[in-house]
Amino acid sequence: LRSTGRSLVLMQERPMPNHTGPTIGTRVEDSELVDAFGRWVRLSKVAHERRALILFIVGLLVRILPPRLVELQTHKARLAEEGIVVLAISPDPPEILARLAERYGVEFPLLSDTDSRVIRAWGLFNDQIEPDHAYFGVLHPGMFLVDDQGIVFDKHFGPDHRIRESVANAVQERFSLDTGHK
């Protein structure tokens, strides 16, 4: 555990399991999802035009505030300067995502996947939870970095949904950007 001045970051000794989701070197699936404000967004179109950071988040319906979204918002301008678009995909309905965007000032697309169609297509659906359990459908949260050709060039999944890499660290390391985060 180390302090970054603003937050605490859990440091891991063991390697992160990156077997989840599309493999590095594969093209982003051509999927379309509705955002928090009712606009349709095609992942392949966005990811093929510029570099992308695609974040799959657990969702607010399980009462977990995704602090990574707030952290990402603080770096949005710097990412945009470098031609990097940020997208977050959640199993929450658009109305919930709209409230989140408004309450926390999130300006990048928050995409709704209420039927888990994209979550399943990307291999992120957590099938270890029984269908009759309240948390059935909770996904494996993770982050994908995609180049301007729509190819996944890096991804990150923690060994446990409670342990997450700082977005600023990931962006700084994998896109070679100075986010001002040390």
C-alpha positions in Angstrom: 0.0 0.0 0.0 1.4 3.4 -0.9 0.1 6.9 -0.8 -0.1 9.0 -4.0 -0.9 12.2 -2.1 -4.6 12.0 -3.1 -5.4 8.3 -2.7 -4.1 5.0 -1.5 -3.0 2.5 -4.2 -2.7 -1.2 -3.5 0.6 -2.6 -4.8 0.6 -6.2 -6.0 3.5 -8.6 -5.9 1.8 -11.3 -8.0 1.0 -10.9 -11.7 -2.4 -9.7 -12.8 -4.6 -12.3 -14.6 -5.0 -11.0 -18.1 -6.8 -14.1 -19.5 -10.1 -12.4 -19.2 -11.7 -10.8 -22.3 -10.4 -10.3 -25.8 -6.7 -11.3 -26.3 -4.1 -8.7 -27.0 -3.8 -8.2 -30.8 -7.5 -8.8 -31.5 -9.9 -6.2 -33.0 -12.6 -4.6 -31.0 -16.0 -6.2 -31.5 -18.5 -4.2 -33.6 -21.0 -3.5 -30.9 -23.5 -0.7 -30.4 -24.7 0.6 -27.0 -26.8 3.5 -25.8 -25.1 6.1 -23.6 -26.4 7.8 -20.5 -28.3 10.4 -22.6 -29.9 8.1 -25.1 -27.3 8.4 -28.0 -26.1 5.3 -29.7 -22.4 4.7 -29.7 -20.7 2.1 -32.0 -17.5 0.8 -30.2 -15.7 -0.2 -33.4 -16.3 3.2 -35.0 -15.0 5.1 -32.0 -12.1 2.8 -31.3 -11.0 2.7 -35.0 -10.8 6.4 -35.3 -8.5 7.1 -32.4 -6.9 5.4 -29.5 -9.3 4.4 -26.7 -9.4 3.5 -23.1 -12.4 1.2 -22.6 -13.3 0.6 -19.0 -15.8 -2.1 -17.9 -17.3 -1.2 -14.6 -19.2 -3.3 -12.1 -22.2 -1.0 -11.9 -24.0 1.2 -9.5 -26.9 -1.2 -9.0 -24.6 -3.1 -6.6 -24.0 0.1 -4.8 -20.4 0.5 -5.8 -19.4 4.0 -6.8 -16.8 3.7 -9.5 -14.2 6.1 -8.3 -12.2 5.3 -11.5 -14.7 7.3 -13.5 -14.1 10.4 -11.4 -10.4 9.8 -11.7 -10.7 9.5 -15.5 -12.7 12.7 -15.7 -9.8 14.6 -14.1 -7.5 13.3 -16.9 -10.1 13.7 -19.8 -8.6 16.9 -21.2 -5.0 15.5 -21.2 -6.3 12.3 -22.9 -8.2 14.2 -25.5 -5.1 16.3 -26.3 -3.4 13.0 -27.2 -6.3 11.7 -29.3 -7.5 9.1 -26.7 -11.2 8.6 -26.2 -12.5 7.2 -22.9 -15.5 4.9 -22.8 -17.0 3.2 -19.8 -19.4 0.2 -20.1 -21.8 -0.8 -17.3 -24.7 -3.1 -16.8 -26.6 -0.2 -15.4 -29.6 1.4 -17.3 -29.0 4.8 -19.0 -31.1 6.6 -16.3 -28.7 5.5 -13.6 -25.7 6.4 -15.7 -27.2 9.8 -16.5 -27.5 10.5 -12.7 -23.9 9.5 -12.2 -22.7 11.7 -15.0 -24.6 14.7 -13.6 -23.7 14.2 -10.0 -20.0 13.6 -10.6 -19.5 15.7 -13.7 -18.5 12.8 -15.9 -18.4 14.0 -19.5 -17.1 10.9 -21.4 -19.6 8.3 -22.7 -21.0 6.0 -20.1 -22.5 3.1 -22.0 -25.4 0.9 -20.9 -25.3 -2.8 -21.4 -28.4 -3.9 -19.4 -28.7 -7.2 -21.1 -25.0 -7.9 -20.8 -24.8 -8.6 -24.5 -21.4 -6.8 -25.0 -20.2 -7.9 -21.6 -20.8 -11.5 -22.6 -19.4 -11.0 -26.1 -16.2 -9.7 -24.5 -16.0 -12.7 -22.2 -16.5 -10.6 -19.0 -19.7 -12.0 -17.7 -19.1 -13.5 -14.2 -20.7 -16.9 -14.4 -19.4 -17.8 -10.9 -22.5 -16.2 -9.3 -25.7 -18.2 -9.1 -28.6 -16.9 -11.3 -30.9 -16.4 -8.3 -28.3 -14.3 -6.4 -28.8 -10.5 -6.1 -25.3 -10.0 -7.7 -25.9 -12.3 -10.7 -24.6 -10.6 -13.8 -21.8 -8.6 -12.1 -19.1 -8.5 -14.6 -15.3 -8.9 -14.3 -14.2 -5.3 -14.1 -11.3 -4.4 -16.3 -9.6 -1.9 -18.6 -8.7 -2.3 -22.3 -6.4 -0.1 -24.2 -7.1 0.0 -28.0 -4.9 1.5 -30.7 -6.3 3.7 -33.6 -6.8 0.6 -35.7 -9.2 -0.9 -33.2 -6.7 -3.5 -31.9 -6.4 -4.3 -28.2 -2.8 -3.6 -27.3 -3.1 -3.9 -23.5 -5.6 -4.8 -20.8 -5.7 -5.0 -17.1 -7.7 -7.1 -14.7 -7.0 -7.2 -11.0 -6.9 -10.6 -9.2 -9.9 -9.3 -7.1 -12.7 -6.8 -8.0 -11.7 -4.8 -4.9 -8.1 -4.2 -6.1 -7.8 -1.8 -9.0 -4.9 -0.2 -10.8 -4.9 3.6 -10.8 -6.2 4.8 -14.1 -3.6 7.6 -14.1 -0.8 5.0 -13.7 -2.2 2.8 -16.5 -2.5 5.7 -18.9 0.9 7.0 -18.0 2.6 3.6 -18.4 0.7 2.2 -21.3 0.1 5.3 -23.5 3.4 6.9 -22.4 1.7 10.1 -21.3 2.5 12.4 -18.4 -0.7 12.6 -16.4 1.0 14.5 -13.5 0.5 11.4 -11.4 3.5 9.9 -9.7 
